[in-house]
Amino acid sequence: MTKVYPNAGFTGSHAISERTPKLSVGADTREAILTVWKKSLLFNCNGFTVFDGKGDLVFRVDNYMDGNKGEILLMDATGKPLLTIRRKKMSLGESWLVYEGETLANPTLSVRKSVNILNNKCLAYVVSGNSNNRNIIMYEIEGSYSQRCCAVYDDGRRLVAEIKRKEAVGGVVFGTDVFRLIVRPDYIRADFAMALVILLDQMFGSSRRCSS
C-alpha cells in the first residue's frame, strides 16, 4: 500500500509554530502542493490531515464531527488553532464564517454556497467577513467537489488554488479521501485554502449527507 503520511507526527523539532505555516513552494511555478487526507490521525476517525511536499504535517482537523453542530477548528501540526469555521445561523442558504484563531469576533471571511442556476459551474463565493465589504467577492470556487476537481479564482480571475485527485507512484489512483490541494501562496493564504476545502466538504461531501 502506498504511504499517505510519510513523516506524520504531532510534536518534535520540526513542529510548526507560526500562525500560517511556511510551505515549500516551487521556484518556477510558485505553487505549494499539499496532500489532504480526510481522516484524523489523532482519533482515527473523520477529520482532515494535511501534509506538505516533504511529507511533513502542516494542518489538522480533529473535531470534524462538531461540524454537524456548526463549528470546526483548523489547527497547525502542533494543535495550535489557526481558524475557527462556524456555520452562520438564521441565513438564507448555506453560509459560513471564518475567524482567526479561536476568537468568534470580527470574522475574516464569509463563505456562501452558490444558488445561481444561471452559473452552475460555481460552487461557492467567498467575501470579506467585514460587513461593509460583503458584497465584494474575494474568491469564487468552480468545479466538482465530488470528483475532487475544483478551482479557486480571485477577483481578478487568477487561479489561486486547485483541488485535484492524487496519483500515487506507479499510476495508482487514490480514492476521494486522499487528494491534492495546490496553493499559490502569493495570492491566497494556505490556511484559507484549506478552510475552503473543509467548507466544500460540508456543502457537497459525505459530511453533508451525515448531517442531513
N, C-alpha and C positions, 0 to 999 in steps of 0.2 A: 504494500500500500504506500502511495506517495505521502511523504511527510508534509502536513499542513503547517505545523508550527515548529520550525527548526530550532529556535532559541527561546522558546516560551519560558517566561519566568516573571514573577511579580515583584521581586526585590533583587538587590545586588548592586554592584558597582556601576552597571550600565543603566540603572533605572532612570526614568525621565522625570525631571523635576520642574521643567519650565511649564508655564501655563499652556502655551501652544507648543507641542513637541516639534523639535527640529527634524526635518525629514531629509533623506538623501535624494537629491534632485539631479537628473541627467544634465550634463553640461550642454548638450546640443538641444534637447527637447524642452528643458526646464520643467520636466514632469516628475512627480513622485508617484511611484506605483506601489499601492498598498494591497495586501491580501486580506479580505474580510471573511471571517468565518462566523456564521450565525450560530454561535454556541458560546456559553460561558465556561471557561476553563476552571474557574473557582468553584462553581457549584455543579458542574457537569450537567447543565440544563440550558434552556433558552437564554440567549443573551447575544452579545457580539464580542468578538476578539479580533483585533486588527494588528497586522504585522507589516513592517516596512520591507524594502527590497533586500535587506540583510538578514531578515528573519527575526528581527527584534520586535518585541511587543511595544505598541505605541498607544493604542486605545483599547478600552474595555467597557462593556455594559453588563453589570451583574444583576441589576434589579429589573430585568426586562418584563417580568410578569406584572410589575407595577404599572406597566404601560396600559394595562386594562383598567387601571384606576386613574389613569390620566397623567402620570409623571414618570419620566425616565431620566436617569443620571448618566452622562457620558464622562468617563474618567480617563486619566492617563495610566501608564503602566504601573505606577505605584499606588493607584487608588485615589489620587487627588482629583476632586471634582473639577471638570472643565466647563461643562454646560449642563443646565437643567432644562429638560424639554417637557413642556406642560400643555395638555390639551386645553383649549380655550372654551370656557363654559358659556352657555347661552349665546351661541353664534350660529348664523345660518351656514350650513355646510360644515365640512371638517376644517378646523383651523387650530393651529398650534402656535405657542410662543416659546422662544428660546432665550434663556437667561444665562449670563455669565456666572460660572461657579455654582453655588447653591442658593444664591440670592433669588428672590422672587419679586424683586422690584426693578422697574425700568427694563423691560425685555429688549434684547438686541435685535432679534429677528421675529417676524411673524410669517408663518407659512400656511397657505391655504390650498386645499385641493381644488383643482380646476373643474368647473361645471359648465364650461363653454362648449356647447355642442357644435359650434362652428369651427372649433380648433381642437379636434380630437387627438392631436399629437401631444398636446400639452397635458402634463400630469399634475403640476402644481406650480404656484407662484410664490416667490419669496420677496417680502417687502421689509422695510425697516420697522423695528419694534417701536420707534418713536411715533407717537400718534399724529404728529404733524406731517410725517412723510409716508404714511401708509398707503397712499395712492401711487407711489413711485415704485415700480418693480425693479428690484435689485438683481434677481436671478429668476430664470424660467427653466423648468425641468421638462424635457420631452423624451418620448420613447416608450418602452415597455419594461416595467419593473419585473413582471413575472418571467420575462425572457432574459433578465439581467442585461438589458441593453438600453441605457439611458444617457442623456447628455444634459449638462447644465450650462446654460448660457447667461452671460451677464447682460447689463442693459445696453451694451454696445454690440451684442450678438457674438461676443467672443466665447469660444468654448473654454470653460474654466474647470470642468470636471466631467468624468465619464464613469459609468458602471458597465463592466464587460464580464463575460464569462471567463473563467480562468482555465487555462490548459496546463496540465502537468507535463513534465518531461516525457517524451515519447508519444505525445499527441493524445493522451488520455484526458477526457473532459470530466471535470468535477461536476457534481450536482449543483443545484441552485443555492445550496447553503454555503458554498465557497465561491467567491468571485473577486474580481479586481476592482479597486477604486483608484482611478487615475486622477491626480490632483495637480493643478498648475498653481503653486503657492503664490505666484506673483499677482494672481487675480482673485483668489479665494483662500481663506484660512482652511487648513486641513481639518480642524475640528468642526468647522461649519459644514464642510463637505460630508463628513461622517454623520453629522446631525441630520442632513438631508437624506442620507441612506436610511437612517433609523425611521424617519418620518414616512418615507416611501414604503417601508415595510409595514408601518402602522396603517397606511392608507390602502395598500394594494397587496400586502403579503399575507402569510399564514396567520400572523397575529390578529389581523382584522377578522378572519373567519372565527378565530377562537373567542374573540370578544363580542361578536355579533350574536 
